[in-house]
Amino acid sequence: MYRLLTTLLLAPLLVVLSGIAHAEGVLTHMSGPVSVQRSGGTALAAQTGTQVNVGDTLVTGKGAYVRMAMTDGSEIVLRPDSQFVMEGYRFVESEPVQDSFVFRVIKGGLRTITGFIGKRGNKDAYKAVTATSTIGIRGTQYDLRVCDANCGALADGTYLAVRFGAIETANALGMLTVSAGQFAFVPSLRAPSILPRDPGIGFTPPPSIPKLDEKKKAQAVAPVSAGGTTSGATSTGAATQSTKAASGSAAGVTNSTAVISAENSGGTDAPAASASPSEPSATQGTSGPDCVVQ
């Protein structure tokens, strides 16, 4: 009888702890109305500590921002009026070749600092997808914005701004590497191209959303191992990074990786008409059916 009562009392707690252990993402900071649409169809108003898992859609309302920490140490900040779908995620420290992080930005945009996924065993593990582009990385920080008749003078398509590191973006017509300090445009009917200047896709979250830059400069200098001894869903190192993210701590370690100038680092919601993608630079993506994001 005693064992039965103990089991009944502990069961709800074990369910809660199990959910925490296997959460792919956790909302650490937010400002304004944010919701999560579960894969099963239910929707709930989000709050700090809300978990986001595979199949969920994270939605920010008008004027709302949210920051999410992933178990591999990556961080994502969504801008207002955005929809982010987590399509796939797997991170186990001892199984780097099984890493996977695939997400889709339906509308709006984000700023992200990548974690361990994409830096170690499986170089194709990370993919960000929009209506016009697929993005792969090897460890970086970048901004992404999807324009669909809602970006003022900017043409429709996907815009990218790399702060440090590099990304590779591709569509059916070509592939392009975008390095630190560069800006790119990916339309639906042309190959990706480098823009001559900042198109104005950046944004400035309120003070309640800590900046990603300072924290990542400390993390970026740490070596990334090809494996580990932890067999759980979340590595010790990644859990530590997520804990730091939740507390909003920032380390002041200088990273020698190239960073976009302070003028562009803050970002702005106003598009720059002078950077219209109708006049891209001569640097174009390489066309061909064999071109894939790596």
N, C-alpha and C positions, 0 to 999 in steps of 0.2 A: 504493500500500500504506500509506504514511504517513497519507494522508488518511482511509483506511478505519479505521485504528487510532485516529486522533484522534476520528473520529465515534463509534466504539463506546465510547470512554472518556468522552466528553462527554455522550452521550445520557442516562444516568441523572441526571446533574447538571441537565441542561436540564429533565427531567421534574419534578424536585424544585422547581427555581426557578419553573417554570410553575405548579405547584400553589400555591406561596406567593403568587404574584402575583394569583391569582384566588380565593383563599380569601375567603369572605364574612365569616366570623367566626373569631376565634382565642381560645382559653381562656387567660386571663392569670393567674388566681389560682384556687386551689381548696382545699377542705378536706373530707376524707371521700370516700367512694366515688362517683365520677361516671363515666358511660359515654356513648358516642355510638353510636346505631344509624344506620348508613348507609342511604341510600335503597335500596341494592341488597339490604338484608336482613342484612348483617353487623353485628356489634356489637363494640366494643372498649372496653377500660378507658381512660378519658381521662387526660391529664396536661397540665401546663402546656405550651402550644404546640400542642396538638391543634387542628386546623382543623374548623370546622363550616360546612357548605355547604347550599344549597337541597336539600330533601328529607330532611335529617338530623334526627334526634330527639335532643335533649340531655336526659339523665336524671340526677337527683340522688337518691342513696340516703338512708337514714335518717341524720339529723344532718349531711348533706353540703351544702355551698354551693359555687357556682362563679360566677366572673365572666368575662364574655365581651366582647371589644372588636370592634366592627364597622368596616368600612372607611370608613363615613361619619362616624365619630367617636362613634357612640352606644355606650353601655355597658349591660350587663344583668347583674344578679345574681339567680340562682335560689336559692330557699329549699329546704330539705330536702323530699324526696318530691315532686319536681316533674317534669313532662314538658313539654318545649318543642319544638315542631316548626317549623322554618324552611320555610315554604311558598313564599315568593318573595322574591327580593332582587336589586336592580340599582342600582349607583351608579357613574356615570361623571361626573366633574366637568364636562365640557364638554357634557353632555346632560341637564340638569336635568328636562326634561319627561318623560324616560324613567325617572326614579327610581321605585323600588318596594321596599317592605319589608312583607311580610305574614308574621305568625307566629301560631301557635295555642298556647294554654296548655291542655293537656288536664287537668292536675291540678296542685295545689300553687300556687305563685305566684312573683312576681318584683318586683324594684325596677329601674327603668330610667331612664336619662337619654337623651333622644333626640338624634340627630345632625343632619346636614344634610338627610336625607330627610324630607320633610314640611314643611320650612321654606322651600323655594325653588320651582322651577317648577311642580311638580305637588302641589297641596295635598291631594289624595286619595291620595298615594303610600303613606302609612303606615297600616297596619291591624293591630291586635291583636285576635285572635278567641278567644272562649271558647264554651262550650256555650250561654250565655245572652246574650252581648253582643258587639258589634263596637265597637272603640275607635279613634278618629282623633285626631290631634294636630297642633299647629303649633309644637312645640318646648316641651318640658316635662320634669319629673321626677315620676314617680308610682309608687305601689305597686299591685299587683294580686294578688288571691287568689281562687282558685276553691274553693268549698265544696261538697262532695258527701258529706254525712253524715260529715264528718271535721273539723268546726270547732266542736266543743262545742255551745254553746247557739245559735250562729248558724245561721240558716236557709240552705238551699242556694241557691246563686246566685253571682254575681260581685260582689266588693267592690273598691272603688277608693278610693285616698287620694292626692290631688294635693299635692305639696310646693311646686312653683312652676310657673308657666305655666297651662295649661288643657288639658282633654281634652273630647272629645265622645263619649258612649257611647250606643248605640242597640240596641234589639231590635225585634221585629215590632210592638210596641205603643207605641213612642215613642222620643224622642231627648232627651238631657239634656246640658247643658254643665256641667262640674265644674271649678271654679276653685281656685286655690291656697288651701289651708287647709280645703277641703271634702272630704266623704266621701260615697260613693254606693253604692247597692245595686241590682243588676240581676238580678231573678229571672226565671224562665222564663215566668210567666203574668201578669206585671204590667209596667207601664212602669217605666223607671229612676226612682229617687227619691234625693233628698239625705237623708242621715242627720243627725240632730241632733248627733251626737258621734262620736268615733273608735270604730269597732267593734272595734278591737284586732287589725287585720290586719297590723301592722308586724312586723318581725323584726330581730334584731341579729346580724349575721354575726360570726364570730370575728375577732380582730385580723389574721389572715393574709389576710382579704379587705378591701382598702382601701375606705374610704367613698367613695361616688360624689359626695357633695355638694361637697366642697372643689374637686375637679378641674373639675366642671362650672361652678362659679361663675366661673372664669376663662374657660372656653370660651364661656359664654352671652353675654358682653359683646362678643365678636368679631362683626363684621358678616358676614352670610351672603350670598355673591354669587349672582347669578342664573345664572351660568355660569362658564366658566374656559377655560384654554388647554390643560390636560392632557387628552389623549385616551385615556389608559390606564384600566384598570379601577379604579384607586385613585388619588385625587387626592393631590397633595403635602401639602396641609393635613390631609386625613383620615389619611394615612399617619403624619404627625407625631403626630396625636392618638392613634392606635393604639399608636405607639411609647411615648408617655408613659404610656398605660394599662398596657402590659406591664411597665413599670418601677415602676408603682405610685406615680408622682409625683403630688403634689397642689399646686396653686397657691393661694395665700391671697388671691385677689382678691375683694373684696366685691361681691355682686350685689344690686341694689336690688329685685329681684323678690321678691314676698311668699313667705315660707317658713313652713311649719308650725312651731309652737312647739317648743322643745327637748324638751319632754316627749314629744311625738309623733314627733319626728325619729328617735329611736333605735328605736322600735317595740318590740313585744312579741309573742310567739307566743300569749299567753293572750287569748282573746276577751273583750270587755267585755259582760257580760250586759245592762248598762243601755242599750246601743246597739242593742238588738234591732231588726231591720228590720221587725218586725211593727207598729211605730209610726213610719213614715217621716214626714218633715216635709211641709208642704203643697206644697213645690217639687217638681213632677213633670215628667216628660218630655212633650213635645208629641206627641200621637198623630196618626196619619194616614199613609196609604200613600205620601205624597210625602216623608216624613222620611228623610233619608239622612245618614250621617256625612260631615262635610266637614272 
